[in-house]
Every structure is written in structure tokens, then in C-alpha cells.
Amino acid sequence: MTHYVLILGGGQGTRLNNITPKQFLELNGIPIIMHSAYAFLESDPECKIYIGLPTDYISEWYILTQKYNFNINHEVFEGGQKRLETVYLGIKRIMQENKCGLDDIISIHDGARPFIDSCFISDLISEAKIYGSAVPVLSLKNALIRYKMNSSLSNTKTINSINRRHYKTTQTPQIFKLDVIEKSYKNLYDLISKEGNNASILSSIFDDASVYENFKPPKGPRIHAVPGREYNIKITTPMDYYMAPYIFDFYKSMK
């Protein structure tokens, strides 16, 4: 069994309102994205790491690896316009460069989640080996409402309460059997190529678990949910980045 790791750093981080994409901002002395790579390497020293980057930052990445002495073995590939495209390109790159087996697994992780730890990764790997996948989830803390404008010609609104117990938030890394998630992504992009209407097809697809559930082969097992970690946040907003050093200290105290 080979463990492949896709670390997604292709986003531009527009919600952070920063010229530098969020995954390249420093946290505790190194770029955010590097924390994830170190965690995976600590969990599984034999894993094969692939990092997807924006086209404009591939040359910058090599400068950063020297500046921060980032000497771990990894491959870099050019990401797509959207997260799902970056994942698909990464999976295709892995399939092209390796002799992949049916027992191989793949971890797909957001490069802007720097607080993932090696113990949690190991737990997820163990679950994925048994159940075919492992997706970390958390219960919602806040109330939910469904908010909808009644018509474009009216200011009236419809607000419906939603039972939050029926919903979970997902985190990464999400781990899958490589052959099943590869077929799932291929089915998705074959449909996009055939139908041509990306917006309608992607309206219910938000992460790898949703690609898996909607496009997996008929005999593919259902998603196996695993309790997530509250500190495993994604750096998305300026407030997230402001709070990151404090979360980092808390996260380190838990290890």
C-alpha cells in the first residue's frame, strides 16, 4: 500500500484581503502550507507528497523552500482555477507518475489548514484502510436558517428554521482509496465535458466527500465520517489569521 498526499495550495486567498495568498503567509516562522507537509511526513515517513500551487507561485515556491530549509521530498504541480480542478489535476499526475495499486490511499488536504497533527492523520489512515474512506466532521454550534428572496420584484423574504442536528461541517484531510476517488473525479469531469454546464453540475459539489458520494462507482462504499478536531481550522479570513498564533499555541499544548 502506498499513501499519496495532495496538499492544495492553488487558491489566491481573496477573502483574506492580502496580496500574498494565505497559504504562503508565515505562521510560527514558516509558511502556513509547510506545516501540513511536515505533519504528514511525521505521520507517515514513506508517504508521497504532491503540492498544487498557483501558476504564478511555482517559481516563488522554490525560493521559499530554500529560504525556510524545506528539504522534504515532494512534487509540485500547477493547480487549476478551482479547488476541484486542482484535486483532479493532482490525482491525474499521481496516476501518470506511479504504478498505483488497489490498496493505495490518498489524503487530500487544504494547504490553509496548518493545525493538522500527525496523530490525527494516523487515526484517519487507519479508518480509511478499514472503511474505504475517512472524512472528519464536526457538529454545528450555531442555529441555521434558510433565507430566500421571494421574487426579484419584491423585498419580501422567506426565512425558515433548520434543525442543525441534521448537518455537519467537514474538514480535511479527507482520505480515500485512490482508485475509487479517481473514478469519482473522472465521472464528474466526464459529465462536465459532456453537459458543458459547469454551474448546474457543481451546485451541490463542495469538497472531495461530495464528489465521492455523488460520482463514486456503484459498488463504492459510503463515506465514513470521523469526529474532527475543533482546532483544525482553515485560515480564510483576517480574523482567522489574527487568531492563528493563539490556536497554534493551544494546538501545541495538546500534543
Secondary structure, 3 states (H helix, E strand, C coil): CCEEEEEECCCCCHHHCCCCCHHHCEECCEEHHHHHHHHHHHHCCCCEEEEEECHHHHHHHHHHHHHCCCCCCCEEEECCCCHHHHHHHHHHHHHHHCCCCCCCEEEEEECCCCCCCHHHHHHHHHHHHHHCEEEEEEECCCCEEEEEECCCCCCCEEEEEECHHHCEEECCCEEEEHHHHHHHHHHHHHHHHHHCCHHHHHCCCCCHHHHHHHHCCCCCCCCCEEECCCCCCCCCCHHHHHHHHHHHHHHHHHC
